């Protein structure tokens, strides 16, 4: 018996009477519906996933689990799953009880084939509508979660959030590319939390932090006596992540021997503990991350080319902060506000000179460095940055042109975006904070494609 009902099945038909079950099956099958006929209800609820797109038709009076017990089990995991119950003649009070318990409909024996088909088709249409609405709500929630976790309105960040939203629901392994401090683990956790594996474990391991002598044992586990000192069985990280997601950072630091075993695991979805002979099936998603160019490493013989191609099916690149200059002030405010709340402090306000300093900095440590600076600022400490990079341009997008006008526009847009993040009650308040006339502010908002909102979704022209 398979663990889950095939998603192609539209109707689960349950009746202990083999003759009636066959007749009902033929009726539904001839109508072009995919039907799974069963003689008993026990164990069915556990085999139905929450978003299964079908309906259940079941007799009420059956040995073992009856139809009402089945209804209760099904609705405990999905109250919106349509269940049609079949009752015998004279069981109308039982049918009323079933409707009160949440049954979609009931059919009293004997009933016409058309009545069964009509009830099932209406139930399937309702089920499709419920799942569509559920999917829309989940997509909206996912977008809100991503906007909170991955802060920024720059094109690279908007594109990254869109890619994460598209990949999270798939089963594909993912390769995250990004510099140190760019937020690779944050992206990995978002992929896990927005996936169907969200209730399973998320296991993070930094391959670069493991000694060569223990990396295989940590990842794959070992049996007693596998090597000197191995007195007890150890469950490896891959096996521990079963049913969930394994995040493997700094994958470029793994030895070629370990890479061979990882490739086998990715291809066959099994793990073999060191010193053992048993192949243990795995249901995991692997998210790998690197700060290096793995293609170049493969060309140099430091990384297996076959593993690179296996991992590179679904790559995600996190742009360094120097390419996301317009996000700097927004991120700084987010981290400073978070730190202020955590330490129970009042919010400090950035001065224009401090904003300029933040925008000129190249942020070699990326978001991690910015978060550290923001926390120091929230604690009332000096806004000190590395002098070697303090005069760097605010964004790599300006490096090619070097035009003063473009740098000024970039700086101006960043200041306006940062001020928009503050809660202003009116356009007048926003204009005063920026020190410009309202007419000029209107023009700037249009120029940069920005919008002012104050508890509404009105256009800037409508808010005075």
N, C-alpha and C positions, 0 to 999 in steps of 0.2 A: 504494500500500500504506500503510495507516495505521500510525502510529508505535507504538501499543499495541493489544493485543488487547482488544476490548470486554469489560467485566466481566460482561456478560450471557451470554457464551460459556461453556458448562460443560465442553465437551470439544473439544480440538484433536486432530483425526484426521489422521495423516500416513502416506501410503502411495503409492509411486510407481506401483503397478498401478491404473490408472483403474477397471477393472471391480470389483476388490475394494474399492477406496475408496468407490465409489458404493454397493455393497451394504452395507458397514458403516455408511455415512452414513444410509442409509434405515432400517436397524435402530434406530439411536440416535434418529433424528428421529421415527420412529413411536412411540417410547417417551416422547416429549415433551421430549427433551433438546435444548438449543441447541448445535449442532455447527458447527465451522469445519473443513471438509475441505481438506487441502493436499497437494501432490504432492512437496514436498521439505522438508527440515528446516533448511536453511541460513537463518540470520537469525532463527529463531523465538525463541530464548532472549532476544534483545535486545528483543523486542516484548512480553515477558511481565513485568508488574510483580510485585514480590516478594509482594504479598498478593492476587494474582489468585485468585479462588475456584474455579478449575476443575482439571481433570486432563488429562494428555496420553496419547494412545494412538498408538504409533508402531511401524511395521515396523522390524526391525533391519537387514536387508540392503537398502540403497538406494544408488544412485549419489550421489556427492558426500558429504555428511555422513550417516553411518549412525546407527542408533538408539543405539548405545553412546556415540558422540561427543556426540549430542544430550543423552543422560542426564547426561553429565559437565558439559556447559555449563549445563543447567538447575539441577543440584544445586550448582553453584558459586555461584549467586546465591540459591537457596532449597533447602536439603537436604531440606525436608519436603514438597516438591511431589510428589504421586503420579504416577508414570510407568508405564504398562502397555506392555510390549513384545510384539510379535508375531514369532514365530519360525517358520521353515519346518520341515518334517518332517526329523528327523535332526539338528536343531541344538540338542539338549538341553544339551550342554556349553556352548554359547554362552549359553543361557538361564540356566544356573547362574552363569556369569560375570556376567551382567546383574544377577541377584539379589544377588550379592556386591557389586556396584557401587552398589546402593541402589535398584534397580527395585522398584516396589510389587508387581507380579505380571507373569506372562507367559502368553501364549496360544499354544499350538502348533497350526499349521494342519494339517488343517481343524478348525475349532471351531464349536460351535453358537452361534446368536444369543443364547440365554439365558445362556451362559457369559460372553459379552462384556458383556451388560447387567448381570449380577450383579457382575462385577468393577468396572465403571465406577461403579455405584451405591455399592458399598462404599468405593471410593476417594473419591467425592464426600462421603460421610458423614465419612470420616476427615479430609478436607481442611477441612470445615466445623468440626469439633472443634478441629483445629490452629489455625485462624484465630481461633476464639472464645477459646482459651487465650492466644494471642498478643495479642489485643486486651485481655484482662484484665490481662496482665502489663504491657503498655504503659500502660494506664490507671493502674495502681498506681505505676509508675515516674514517670509524669507528675505524679501527685499529690505524690509525694515531692519531685520537682524543684521544684514550685511552692511547697511548704511551706518549702523551703530558700531559694528566691530571694525570696519574698514572705512575710516573717516576720510573724506576728501571729495572734491568735485572736479578734479583735473581729469582730462581725457584718459590718461593711463589708468586712473583709479576707477572711473566709470566703466571702462572696458574690462578691467579685472573683475569687478563685481558681476558684470554680465556673464563673463566666462564661468565664474564659480557657480552662479545660479544655474547655468546650463549643464555643468558637469556633475553637480552634487547629486542629482537624481539618477545618474548612470552608475554602472558597476565598474567603469573603467579605472584602472590604476592611473595615478597622476604623478607627473614630475614637475616640481616647483623650482623655478630658477630665480635666484635673487641674491643680492649682496648680503654680507653680514649685517644684522640689525634691521633688515627690511621688512620683517614680519612673516617669515615663511611658516612658522608654527601657527600663527593666527589664521593664516589662510587654510592650513591643513585642518585645524579644528572647525573652521566654518564649513569646509567640505563634509566633514563627518557629521556635524550637528544638523545640517540641512539635508542629510541623506536618510534613506530608510534604515541605516545602521545606527541612528542616533541613540538608541537604547542599549546598544552594545558597547564594549570597552573601546576607549581611545588610548592607545599605548604609544608613547613618544620615546624614541631612543636616539641618542647622538652617537653615530658610529665613530666620529672623530675623537670622542672622549673615552672610548673603550680601548684597553690594552689589547694588542694583537693576540696575546695568549688566552684571552677570555671572550673575545668577540663571538666566536662560533658557539660557545656554550650559552652566552647571553641570548643570542638570536634563536638558536635551534634547540637548546636544552641538551641534557645528557642523562644517561643511565648510570646507576652505581657501577664503579669500576671502569668507567670509560677512559679515565686518565688518573694519574696520581693525585690523590686528594678528593676524587669524586666519590664520596661515601654515600650520598643520597641522590635519588632521582631529582632532576631540576627541570621544571617546565620553562621552555624558552619564550622569548617575547612574541614570536610569531604564533605559537600555540596559545599563549595567554590572550592574544588579541582575537581569538576565534569568535566569529559572530560580529566583529566590529572592524576597527581601522587601525593599521600600524603605520605610524609616521616615522620614517627613517631619514634623519637629517645627516648632512655631510656624507652622503653616499660615496663621494669621490675618494674618501679615505679608506674604503674597504679594500682588502687584499684581493688579488685576482682569484685565489682559491675560494674565498668567501663569495665572490661575485658569481662563480660557477654554481654554487649551491643556491644563491638567491635567484638566479635565472631559472633553475629547475623548479624552485618553489612557485615562481610566477607562472610558469608554463603548465605545471601539473597540479598546482594547488594542494600539495601534500608536503609534510615535513617529516624528517627522520632524525630523532635525537642522536647525539653522538654516542657511539657504543651500542646503539639499538638497531633492530632489524625491521621494526614495525613502521609502516607508512601511515601517518596520521592525516586524514583529510582535513583541509582547512577551508573555512568560509570567511575570508578576510579581504579587505581592500588595502592595498599598499600605496601609500603616498610617500614618494621619495623627494628629497630636496638637496640642492647643491648650490654652491656659490661659484663653481668652476664651469668652464665650457667643456662639457663631457665629450662632445664631438672631437674637440682638439685633443683631449686626454686619450680618447680611443685611437686617434691617429698616431699618438706618441707611444701607444702600447701600455699606458697606465690604467686604462679602463676598457673592459671588454666591449667590442663593437656590437655584438649580438645583444648584450644586456642594455646597451644604450638605445638601440632601436626598439627593444621591447618596452622600455620605460618611456620613450619619447612619443608614444602614441597620443597622449593628452598632456602637452606641456602648458604650464602657466608661468608667465614671466611677471615678476613684481618689479615695477620700475623703481630705481633708486630715488631718494627724496630730492636730489638735485634736478631730476627731470619732472618733478611735481611741485615746482615753486609756489604755485597758487594754493597748494594745500597746507603750506607751512604754518601760517597763522591760525588756520582752522584747527589743525592738529594740536598746535601749542595750546590753544584755548581749551580744547577737549581734555588734554592731559593735566593742565593746570587746574581746571575746575574739578576734575576727578581727584587730584591730590588734595585740593583744599577741602573737599567734602570728606575725604578719608581722615584727614588730620583735624577736622573741626575748625578750620580757619576761615577768615573772611577772604573774599577774592581780591587779589591785587590786580591793578589795571596797568596794562602795557602802555608805556609812553611812546610817542612817535619815533624817537631815536632808537628805542629798544626794538620796535617793529622793523625798522630799517636794518638793524643789526641782524635780526633773525632772517630776514629775506636775503641778505648778502652772503650769509654763511653757506658753505657747500655741503654740510652735513655728511662727512665721510662715514660716520657711524649710523647714518640713516635714522629711521623712526626711533630706534632704541636710544640713540644719542639725544634726539629732540625730547623724548619722554623724560630723560634724566634732567635736562636743562629746565623743562617745564616744572618738574617736581621741586627743584631747587628754588625756582622763582616763587612757587606757591608757598614755600617755607620762609620767604622773605630774604633769601640769599641773593647775592649779586648775580646779574645775568652775564656770566662770563663764558666766552666761547674761545675755542682754539685760535690763537692769533694767526697761525699759519694759513687758516682758511677763511678768516673773517672778511676778507675783501673779495672772495670768489663770487662770480655771477650767480644770481638767484636761481637760474634754471638753464639746463643744457640746451633748451630750445633757443636761447639767446646767443649761445656760443658761436654759432655759425655766422650770424649777421653782425653782431657787435654794435648795432645801431642804437644811439642814445634814445631815440624816440620810442623804439620798441621796448627798451629796458624801463623807460618811464611809464609806458602803458602797462607793462607787466606789474610793476610796483604799485601803480594806482589801482589796478583791478584787485590785487591781493589785499590792499588796505580796505577797499569797499567790501570785499567778501568777508573779511574778518569782522568788520563792523556789523554786517548783516547777521552774523551769528549771535550778536548781542541782542537782547530783547528790547527793541524800540517800539514805542506805542504809536508812533506816527512818522510820516516822512519828515516833518519838521524836526523831530528829535534826531533822526538819522542824519539829516543835513547839518544840524548844529554840531553833532559829534564829529563829523568830518570837516567842518569848517568851510562849507560851500553853500551857495544859494540853492534853493530847492529846484529851480529851473535847470541849473547846471547838473544837479544830482540826477534829475530825470534823464537828461541827455547821456550822462555817464552810464546809467543803468541800461538804457537801450543799446548803447555802443558795445557793452560787454555782455549783453544777453542775460543780465541779472534781473531778479524780481524781488520786490519788497513785500513781505507778508506780515500782517499784524493781527493774528487771530482770524484771518480770512484768506481767501485765495484771490483777492482782488488784484488787478493790474496796478502798477505804480501810479498811473494817471488818475486812478480813482481814489487814492488815499492822500489826503492833504493834511 
